[in-house]
């Protein structure tokens, strides 16, 4: 029979999402924190659906070395509810052994029987047919390869060798660790479960990043997943299936504009039709627009934005083309017209730096919006 397990990583329980603005009428940070906790139940369900008795968490289960007591206790309680599933927690760079020593001691002493805190690089039997070969991160960043020990780490003859580690393959790194991309071959591994990279990535047939089960950044363009892995025997290729676990989608889209275009319609065309409450969306407006076009874009964004978990319209790369009609809307003559013309000239100046041109362009747009809303 196949040996089956769930591979996940980077839950970052307790992350506060201080980088996400939270208006007074929003609880987006709380919702994001709760979704990370909710991922535990989804991993347990993935294990049940796959007939897997083990969940391997490849580092950064907690966002910091000192998570609050409720974060720890609630996580352990949720894992304890998954009867028949054993959770293997590997220290990562955020919750490394040295900085998070009290955390790992607490889990070892007070955690439920089905939660195993991995505090040593020692082989652990997963079943009669498989051995877990873990590489806990001792401290936050060393620049060394944490998987070197796998080469000489023993396992029973005929048992599957399953490595568990946290760090970056040579092409990228978030933790300072560099893992040899051929470690599965040098260490004779049937599978190497990696954490640290928050997106899903298959390095090779036997080396995989599961990514975070609940995404936390505008980078990967999809909801988080875990990996359901089945291996028929030593030397057999792993069968890896992605299981979607993420509640929130962090998405980005571009809206290229040209003068005279219906900017509101262009924005609407890239918005998801359903599920907006669980979408964090960042829109980058590019190209050229008149002042009226830009105002239409902002109004459309204001109407749609409240439907999303988070909505961010970025106009840094949108250039303004000020026509006579726009300036007439501000003022036909007088002080406002003179100010508008001065700002228009500064925004188009070749002698000013990019920052000063941007400031002038934004000031002109704000003046136009201020007047157009009938408050001047």
C-alpha positions in Angstrom: 0.0 0.0 0.0 1.1 3.6 -0.6 2.4 5.7 2.3 0.4 8.9 2.4 1.0 12.2 4.2 0.3 15.9 3.9 3.0 18.4 3.3 2.4 22.0 4.4 4.5 24.9 5.7 4.6 28.6 6.7 1.3 28.9 8.6 2.7 31.9 10.4 0.1 31.7 13.1 -0.3 35.0 15.0 0.8 37.2 12.1 -0.8 40.6 12.6 -0.8 42.0 9.0 0.2 45.5 10.1 1.1 46.2 6.4 -2.5 46.0 5.4 -4.4 49.3 6.0 -7.5 48.7 8.1 -10.3 51.4 7.9 -12.4 52.0 10.9 -15.3 50.0 9.4 -13.1 47.0 8.5 -11.8 44.0 10.4 -9.6 42.7 7.6 -6.6 42.1 9.8 -8.7 40.0 12.2 -10.2 38.1 9.3 -6.7 37.3 7.9 -5.5 36.1 11.3 -8.5 33.9 11.8 -8.0 32.4 8.3 -4.5 31.3 9.2 -5.9 29.5 12.3 -8.6 28.0 10.1 -6.0 26.5 7.9 -5.3 23.9 10.6 -8.8 22.4 10.2 -8.4 22.4 6.4 -5.1 20.5 6.7 -6.7 18.0 9.0 -9.5 17.5 6.5 -7.0 17.1 3.7 -5.4 14.3 5.7 -8.7 12.6 6.3 -9.7 12.8 2.7 -6.3 11.3 1.6 -6.2 8.6 4.2 -3.0 10.2 5.6 -2.0 9.8 9.3 0.7 12.4 9.3 0.9 16.2 8.5 4.4 17.5 8.0 4.8 21.2 8.7 8.1 22.4 7.2 8.8 25.4 9.4 7.4 28.7 10.5 4.3 27.3 12.0 4.3 30.5 14.1 5.1 34.0 12.9 7.4 34.9 15.7 9.5 33.2 18.4 7.2 34.5 21.1 3.5 34.0 20.0 0.9 34.9 22.5 -0.5 32.1 24.8 -3.9 32.1 23.1 -2.2 31.7 19.6 -0.3 28.7 20.9 -3.0 27.1 22.9 -5.7 27.5 20.3 -3.4 26.0 17.6 -2.6 23.0 19.7 -6.3 22.5 20.6 -7.2 22.6 16.9 -4.5 20.0 16.1 -5.7 17.8 19.0 -9.1 17.7 17.5 -7.8 15.8 14.4 -8.0 12.3 15.8 -5.8 9.8 14.0 -3.5 12.5 12.6 0.0 13.2 13.9 1.4 16.7 13.4 5.1 17.1 13.0 6.2 20.7 13.7 9.6 21.7 12.3 11.2 25.0 13.7 11.8 27.4 10.8 13.6 30.8 10.7 10.8 32.7 12.3 10.3 30.2 15.1 13.8 28.8 15.2 15.1 26.7 18.1 17.3 29.3 19.8 15.0 32.3 19.7 11.8 30.3 20.3 13.2 27.8 22.9 10.3 28.5 25.4 7.8 28.0 22.6 9.1 24.6 21.7 9.5 23.6 25.3 5.9 24.5 25.9 4.7 22.4 22.9 6.9 19.5 24.1 5.6 19.6 27.7 2.0 20.7 27.3 1.1 19.8 23.7 -1.4 17.0 22.9 -0.1 13.5 22.2 -0.6 13.8 18.5 1.7 16.9 18.1 5.4 16.4 17.8 7.8 19.3 18.2 11.0 18.5 16.3 13.9 19.8 18.4 16.7 17.5 17.1 18.0 16.4 13.7 17.2 12.8 14.5 15.4 10.2 12.4 11.8 9.7 13.4 9.7 6.7 12.5 6.5 7.7 10.7 5.3 4.1 10.2 6.9 0.7 9.6 7.6 1.7 6.0 8.8 5.3 6.4 11.3 7.4 8.3 11.2 11.2 8.8 14.6 12.9 8.5 14.1 16.4 9.9 16.4 19.4 9.8 15.2 21.9 12.4 16.5 25.5 12.0 18.7 26.2 15.0 18.8 30.0 14.6 17.4 32.5 12.2 20.0 32.8 9.5 23.4 31.1 9.1 23.9 31.1 5.3 24.6 27.4 5.4 22.7 24.5 4.0 20.4 23.0 6.8 20.0 19.8 4.8 23.7 18.7 4.8 23.0 16.3 7.7 20.5 14.4 5.5 23.4 12.8 3.5 24.6 10.8 6.5 21.3 10.6 8.5 20.5 6.8 8.9 17.2 5.1 8.3 16.1 1.4 8.4 16.9 -0.6 5.3 13.9 -0.6 2.9 12.2 2.3 4.6 11.1 5.4 2.7 13.4 8.4 3.4 11.4 11.5 3.8 13.3 14.8 4.4 11.8 17.8 6.1 13.6 21.2 6.0 13.1 24.9 5.8 15.2 27.3 3.6 15.7 28.5 0.1 17.0 26.7 -2.9 20.0 28.4 -4.3 18.0 30.6 -6.7 16.2 32.4 -3.9 16.2 32.8 -0.1 14.1 34.4 2.6 15.9 33.0 5.6 19.6 33.1 4.6 19.7 29.3 4.2 20.8 27.8 0.9 19.6 24.3 0.1 21.3 22.2 -2.6 18.7 21.6 -5.3 19.9 18.0 -5.8 19.7 17.1 -2.1 17.2 14.4 -2.8 19.8 12.5 -4.8 22.8 13.1 -2.6 20.8 12.1 0.5 18.9 9.2 -1.2 15.5 10.8 -0.4 12.2 9.5 -1.6 10.8 13.0 -0.9 12.0 16.3 0.4 9.3 18.5 2.0 10.5 22.1 2.1 9.2 25.3 3.6 10.2 29.0 3.5 9.0 29.9 0.0 5.3 30.9 0.4 4.3 29.9 -3.1 3.8 26.5 -4.5 6.9 25.2 -6.3 8.1 21.9 -7.6 11.9 21.9 -7.6 12.0 18.4 -9.0 9.9 15.2 -8.9 11.0 14.6 -5.3 11.6 18.1 -4.0 8.7 20.4 -3.4 7.7 23.6 -1.7 4.0 23.4 -0.6 3.8 27.1 0.0 1.7 28.6 2.7 -1.8 27.1 3.1 -3.1 30.7 3.5 -1.4 33.3 1.3 -0.2 36.5 2.9 1.2 38.7 0.1 0.7 40.0 -3.5 3.1 37.6 -5.2 1.8 34.2 -6.0 -1.5 35.0 -7.7 -3.5 32.0 -6.3 -5.1 30.7 -3.2 -2.9 28.7 -0.8 -2.6 24.9 -1.1 -1.1 21.9 0.8 0.3 18.9 -0.9 -1.2 15.4 -0.6 1.7 13.0 -1.2 1.6 9.2 -1.9 4.7 7.0 -2.4 4.3 3.4 -3.4 7.7 2.3 -2.2 11.4 3.1 -2.0 12.5 4.5 -5.4 9.0 5.0 -6.6 8.1 8.5 -7.9 6.0 10.4 -5.4 2.4 11.2 -6.5 1.8 14.8 -5.5 -1.7 16.4 -5.5 -2.4 20.0 -4.7 -5.3 20.5 -2.3 -6.6 24.1 -2.1 -6.8 25.3 1.5 -6.7 29.1 1.2 -9.7 31.3 2.0 -8.3 34.5 0.7 -7.0 35.3 -2.8 -4.3 38.0 -3.0 -4.6 39.2 -6.6 -3.0 41.9 -8.8 -4.2 43.3 -12.2 -3.2 46.0 -14.6 -5.5 48.5 -16.2 -3.8 50.2 -19.2 -5.5 53.4 -20.2 -5.5 55.9 -23.0 -7.1 59.3 -23.2 -10.8 59.3 -23.9 -11.2 55.7 -22.8 -14.0 54.8 -20.4 -11.8 54.3 -17.4 -14.6 53.0 -15.2 -15.4 50.3 -17.7 -11.8 49.4 -18.1 -11.5 48.9 -14.3 -14.7 46.8 -14.1 -13.4 44.5 -16.9 -10.6 43.2 -14.7 -12.6 42.8 -11.4 -13.5 39.3 -10.4 -17.2 38.6 -10.7 -17.7 36.6 -7.6 -16.2 36.0 -4.1 -15.0 39.6 -3.7 -15.3 39.6 0.1 -12.4 37.1 0.2 -10.2 38.9 -2.4 -7.4 41.3 -1.6 -6.9 43.2 -4.9 -4.2 45.6 -6.0 -4.9 47.4 -9.3 -2.1 49.2 -11.2 -3.4 51.8 -13.6 -0.9 52.6 -16.4 -0.8 54.5 -19.6 -2.3 58.0 -20.1 -5.5 59.6 -18.9 -7.1 63.0 -18.9 -8.1 64.5 -15.6 -11.7 63.6 -16.2 -10.7 60.0 -17.1 -8.7 59.8 -13.9 -11.6 61.1 -11.8 -13.9 58.5 -13.4 -11.4 55.8 -12.5 -11.2 56.9 -8.9 -15.0 57.1 -8.6 -15.4 53.5 -10.1 -12.7 52.3 -7.7 -14.5 53.9 -4.7 -17.8 52.1 -5.7 -16.2 48.7 -6.2 -13.6 48.8 -3.5 -15.9 48.4 -0.6 -17.0 45.0 -1.9 -13.5 43.5 -1.5 -11.6 42.4 1.6 -8.9 44.9 0.6 -8.7 47.1 -2.5 -5.7 49.2 -3.5 -5.6 51.3 -6.7 -2.0 52.3 -7.6 -1.7 55.2 -10.0 2.0 55.9 -9.8 2.5 54.8 -13.4 -0.5 56.6 -14.8 0.4 59.8 -16.7 -1.9 62.7 -17.0 -2.8 64.4 -20.3 -4.4 67.7 -19.4 -6.6 69.0 -22.1 -8.3 72.4 -22.3 -11.6 71.0 -21.2 -10.1 69.7 -18.0 -8.6 73.1 -17.2 -11.9 74.8 -18.1 -13.6 72.6 -15.5 -11.2 73.9 -12.9 -11.6 77.6 -13.8 -11.9 79.7 -16.9 -9.6 82.4 -15.5 -8.3 83.6 -12.2 -6.2 82.2 -9.5 -7.4 78.5 -9.8 -6.7 78.5 -13.5 -3.3 80.0 -13.0 -2.5 77.4 -10.4 -3.8 74.6 -12.6 -1.6 75.8 -15.6 1.4 76.0 -13.4 0.9 72.5 -12.1 0.3 71.2 -15.6 3.6 72.7 -16.8 5.5 71.3 -13.8 4.0 67.8 -14.4 5.3 67.9 -18.0 8.6 69.6 -17.3 11.8 67.9 -18.5 14.0 69.8 -16.0 12.2 68.6 -12.9 12.9 65.2 -11.4 10.5 62.4 -11.5 9.4 62.9 -7.9 8.6 66.6 -8.4 6.7 65.8 -11.6 4.7 63.2 -9.8 3.9 65.7 -7.0 2.7 68.3 -9.5 0.6 65.7 -11.4 -1.1 64.5 -8.2 -1.7 68.0 -7.0 -3.4 68.9 -10.3 -5.5 65.8 -10.2 -6.6 66.6 -6.6 -7.5 70.2 -7.6 -9.6 68.9 -10.5 -11.4 66.4 -8.3 -11.9 69.0 -5.6 -13.6 71.4 -8.1 -15.5 68.7 -9.9 -17.1 67.5 -6.7 -18.5 71.0 -6.3 -16.7 71.9 -3.2 -14.8 74.9 -4.7 
